[in-house]
Amino acid sequence: TGAVWGLAFAPPDFRQGNSYRIIFIHVPAAFISLAGYYLMAAAGAVSLIWKIKVSDMVLKSCAGIGAAMTFVALVSGSIWGKPTWGTWWVWDARITSMLVLFFLYLGVVALHQAFEDRDIAARACAVLALVGTVNIPIIYKSVDWWYSLHQPATIKITGAPSMHPDMWKPLFVMIAGFYCFYALAVLLSLRSEILEREDVALVIVDQVMPDMSGVEFLEKVVERRPQTVRMMLTGYADLSSLVRAINDGRIYRYIQKPWEPDALRIDVRRALEAHALFAENAQLAISEVQRGLFPMSASTIRLPRQIPYTVAAEILLTGKHV
């Protein structure tokens, strides 16, 4: 609505003509890039102080989206600058500080990819995000502190907009729309990050399920979570399919119905201990390879996560079946 209103129905500027209409893209993108950095820095502070993992995920989600918004602001500003200033780019204080903001966003994204240890990556990104907040006031006040080709702020908190109402009303709609889009994009990215990091410790399924068999379901689990401990409940006397599933690595073991709670806990504990032992042996093999005792690459050894028994017990005691 705001885009159609501003690009098609808002009156032309008496100096810039129709070229000013890119303001309906440039200004909202610039707003989001600055406000998004504050959100990212706040998430970094929470991550450093209280060690909340979700805040690290928020920081990572904000970084990529903020970099995209800053890129849109820089490109749209460059396009606007050509007919207004006669050049695509000048090393103006506002433009240069926005470019620094873009590199700060990219730096956070790069740091997340540079470290295999998520905790180290989280701390490094949080520190960079907090240090980079110094640049935000510089961006805001650059047109006041230095001589600048960039025009002063059109929209101010302390005063009325220096635009005709037919121009700033669609601009406000666009800013609100960009904020809604940014919030949705961050939430979707955060959801994806949570699902990627979520480690399903234990999956217990029934052999007979409404939409698919338990074996078919576990095949999908193997594709998405290969390190998960997988167990199956069965009441069939013919266990040939289960034996094949165990030999193929789709499940760790089966549990015959009807079962007793204590027996079920013992089976789960044994499966988890076997899984932990396999993880320990794989780690030992990797260390031996790294010491050069075996002529193979450590990357070829698949190391599953060690499954905490408390998680498995909690799933059992609550009767939660995935």
C-alpha atoms as one frame of an Amber mdcrd trajectory, in Angstrom:
protein
   0.000   0.000   0.000   2.684   2.456   0.987   4.805   1.625  -2.074   1.914
   2.171  -4.505   0.823   5.293  -2.649   4.303   6.818  -2.622   5.545   5.723
  -6.044   2.351   6.338  -7.999   0.163   8.877  -6.215   2.423  11.119  -4.108
   3.126  14.484  -5.778   6.559  15.127  -7.327   9.113  17.210  -5.445   9.432
  20.796  -6.694  13.239  20.464  -6.931  13.996  16.795  -7.538  10.910  15.890
  -9.508  10.098  12.199  -9.507  13.624  11.082  -8.628  12.882  11.686  -4.955
  10.432   8.765  -4.945  13.226   6.351  -4.125  12.955   7.816  -0.629  10.082
   5.389  -0.054  12.621   2.550  -0.278  15.782   4.252   0.925  14.545   5.763
   4.184  12.705   2.670   5.530  15.711   0.464   4.714  18.020   2.923   6.494
  15.696   3.014   9.523  15.710  -0.771   9.767  19.474  -1.065   9.339  20.077
   1.270  12.298  17.331  -0.023  14.593  18.259  -3.604  13.716  21.821  -3.023
  14.815  20.633  -1.835  18.218  18.558  -5.008  18.514  21.548  -7.110  17.506
  23.801  -5.352  20.030  21.209  -5.770  22.790  21.019  -9.489  22.013  24.804
  -9.616  22.172  24.814  -7.964  25.595  22.239 -10.450  26.901  24.311 -13.293
  25.470  27.479 -12.070  27.202  25.910 -11.276  30.575  23.257 -13.938  31.086
  24.506 -16.636  28.670  21.061 -17.088  27.099  21.393 -19.141  23.930  18.304
 -17.651  22.292  19.919 -14.203  22.404  22.849 -15.559  20.379  20.370 -16.931
  17.845  18.631 -13.526  17.704  21.995 -11.859  17.122  22.798 -14.214  14.262
  19.348 -13.751  12.708  19.592  -9.957  12.913  23.048  -9.870  11.335  22.160
 -11.302   7.945  18.886  -9.421   7.604  20.481  -6.185   8.819  23.271  -6.542
   6.267  20.668  -6.959   3.509  18.775  -3.859   4.658  21.965  -1.799   4.853
  22.885  -2.929   1.351  19.462  -1.821   0.086  19.933   1.556   1.802  23.387
   2.041   0.230  22.309   1.007  -3.270  19.100   3.053  -3.211  21.023   6.044
  -1.863  23.563   5.675  -4.650  20.782   5.583  -7.242  19.215   8.656  -5.661
  22.549  10.445  -5.538  23.210  10.195  -9.286  20.462  12.636 -10.416  20.747
  14.714  -7.224  24.512  15.099  -6.794  25.652  14.099 -10.280  27.627  11.071
  -9.033  26.946   7.570  -7.825  29.204   7.763  -4.783  31.002  10.315  -2.649
  32.995   9.683   0.506  30.481  11.649   2.494  30.363  11.281   6.295  26.856
   9.765   6.303  27.515   7.414   3.398  30.906   6.313   4.712  29.541   5.589
   8.197  26.696   3.564   6.627  29.304   1.585   4.681  31.097   0.907   7.983
  27.761  -0.330   9.365  27.447  -2.706   6.417  30.922  -4.109   7.100  30.080
  -4.508  10.798  27.058  -6.617   9.876  29.196  -8.701   7.518  31.820  -9.052
  10.234  29.283 -10.561  12.618  28.107 -12.968   9.917  31.704 -13.940   9.116
  32.603 -14.490  12.788  29.720 -16.896  13.196  31.087 -18.931  10.319  34.731
 -18.678  11.403  34.470 -20.614  14.680  33.345 -24.204  15.020  32.689 -23.717
  18.733  29.353 -21.943  19.027  30.148 -20.440  22.436  33.347 -18.818  21.194
  31.539 -17.556  18.084  28.747 -16.123  20.227  31.171 -14.214  22.460  33.174
 -12.855  19.521  30.046 -11.714  17.676  28.589 -10.138  20.806  31.778  -8.157
  21.440  31.919  -6.939  17.841  28.242  -5.978  17.894  28.677  -3.993  21.119
  31.816  -2.223  19.899  30.039  -1.337  16.647  27.303   0.580  18.453  29.719
   3.520  18.576  29.063   3.939  14.856  25.275   4.422  15.216  25.372   7.914
  16.818  27.970   8.885  14.224  25.540   7.937  11.460  22.714   9.884  13.080
  24.728  13.054  13.749  27.111  12.992  10.785  25.093  15.574   8.830  25.252
  17.905  11.847  28.879  17.372  12.861  30.505  17.612   9.402  29.840  19.288
   6.101  27.806  16.810   4.124  26.116  16.538   0.759  23.508  14.382   2.425
  20.386  16.290   3.375  19.462  16.684   7.064  16.927  14.396   8.658  13.494
  14.771   7.137  11.705  13.011  10.002  12.561  14.058  13.555  11.185  12.898
  16.876  11.281  16.413  18.322   9.498  18.158  15.451   7.108  17.834  12.571
   8.349  16.293   9.297   9.780  18.761   6.783   7.682  17.204   4.012   4.236
  17.767   2.605   1.648  15.487   4.242   0.978  13.849   0.871   4.628  12.737
   0.933   5.292  11.780   4.544   2.080   9.835   5.073   2.967   7.118   2.523
   6.538   7.241   3.856   5.276   6.414   7.350   3.258   3.542   5.920   6.374
   2.222   4.183   8.443   2.533   7.381   5.795   0.620   9.323   5.666  -2.001
   6.571   9.444  -2.417   6.617   9.387  -2.859  10.402   6.714  -5.544  10.084
   8.709  -7.264   7.339  11.875  -7.085   9.432  10.139  -8.559  12.481   8.693
 -11.387  10.405  12.038 -12.088   8.715  13.870 -12.189  12.064  11.262 -14.504
  13.589  11.405 -16.881  10.627  15.200 -16.860  10.660  15.165 -17.421  14.435
  12.762 -20.331  14.042  15.041 -21.892  11.440  18.080 -21.383  13.683  16.341
 -22.965  16.676  15.310 -25.982  14.624  18.852 -26.326  13.276  20.416 -26.226
  16.731  17.807 -28.320  18.477  19.253 -31.702  19.326  16.609 -34.399  19.645
  18.147 -36.730  22.207  15.767 -39.638  21.975  13.051 -40.714  19.552  10.670
 -43.475  20.596   8.055 -44.433  18.015   5.451 -47.131  17.672   5.848 -49.635
  14.865   2.250 -48.930  13.800   1.451 -45.242  13.204  -1.566 -43.546  11.559
   0.145 -42.024   8.510   3.254 -44.134   8.099   5.028 -47.029   9.730   7.506
 -46.459  12.513  10.355 -47.654  10.292   9.425 -45.121   7.606   9.258 -42.360
  10.197  12.679 -43.255  11.555  14.106 -43.156   8.041  13.164 -39.479   7.973
  14.674 -39.010  11.421  17.944 -40.546  10.205  18.051 -38.073   7.308  17.551
 -35.016   9.533  19.029 -36.123  12.879  21.503 -38.942  12.253  22.985 -38.702
  15.779  19.665 -39.286  17.546  19.089 -42.385  19.669  16.184 -44.197  18.001
  14.005 -46.849  19.639  10.787 -48.548  18.562   7.871 -50.094  20.403   6.420
 -53.196  18.829   3.858 -55.831  19.626   4.490 -58.052  16.607   5.909 -61.534
  16.968   7.540 -61.277  13.512  10.521 -59.050  14.131  12.289 -59.547  10.802
  11.610 -55.967   9.666  12.918 -54.644  12.959  16.065 -56.738  12.693  16.666
 -55.324   9.215  16.078 -51.804  10.553  18.636 -52.378  13.284  21.167 -53.815
  10.830  20.610 -50.845   8.511  21.214 -48.441  11.382  17.723 -46.949  11.371
  17.069 -47.885  14.991  19.237 -48.806  17.980  16.910 -51.402  19.450  13.270
 -52.349  19.752  11.106 -52.739  22.854   8.598 -55.585  22.936   5.022 -54.780
  23.979   3.676 -54.882  26.578   6.549 -53.355  28.499   7.179 -52.491  32.106
   8.342 -48.955  32.984  11.470 -50.210  34.741  12.378 -52.468  31.848  11.824
 -49.603  29.424  14.141 -47.357  31.427  16.800 -50.051  31.467  16.570 -50.453
  27.688  16.845 -46.716  27.177  19.809 -46.478  29.538  21.606 -49.239  27.671
  20.976 -47.579  24.329  22.284 -44.260  25.629  25.359 -45.873  27.163  26.102
 -47.629  23.879  25.689 -44.348  22.057  28.009 -42.550  24.489  30.594 -45.321
  24.147  30.460 -45.020  20.369  30.931 -41.257  20.651  33.908 -41.746  22.967
  35.518 -44.253  20.602  34.945 -41.957  17.629  36.576 -39.067  19.514  39.527
 -41.290  20.368  39.858 -42.299  16.721  39.843 -38.638  15.654  42.593 -37.791
  18.128  44.682 -40.717  16.882  44.195 -39.603  13.273  45.197 -36.053  14.172
  48.374 -37.416  15.774  49.153 -39.129  12.466  48.785 -42.705  13.664  46.246
 -43.574  10.957  46.461 -42.535   7.253  42.943 -41.065   6.983  41.189 -37.759
   7.371  39.530 -36.884  10.666  36.642 -35.345   8.734  35.643 -38.795   7.501
  34.805 -39.926  11.051  31.221 -39.116  12.025  31.106 -38.067  15.654  27.600
 -38.143  17.173  26.628 -35.933  20.053  26.693 -37.523  23.482  23.083 -37.879
  24.561  22.346 -36.794  28.157  20.395 -39.468  30.019  18.385 -36.836  31.911
  16.790 -35.722  28.651  15.864 -39.282  27.754  14.461 -39.918  31.225  12.398
 -36.761  31.022  10.919 -37.876  27.713  10.084 -41.267  29.177   8.574 -39.977
  32.401   6.365 -37.452  30.609   5.263 -40.048  28.049   6.371 -37.838  25.194
   6.676 -39.755  21.946   8.154 -37.997  18.927
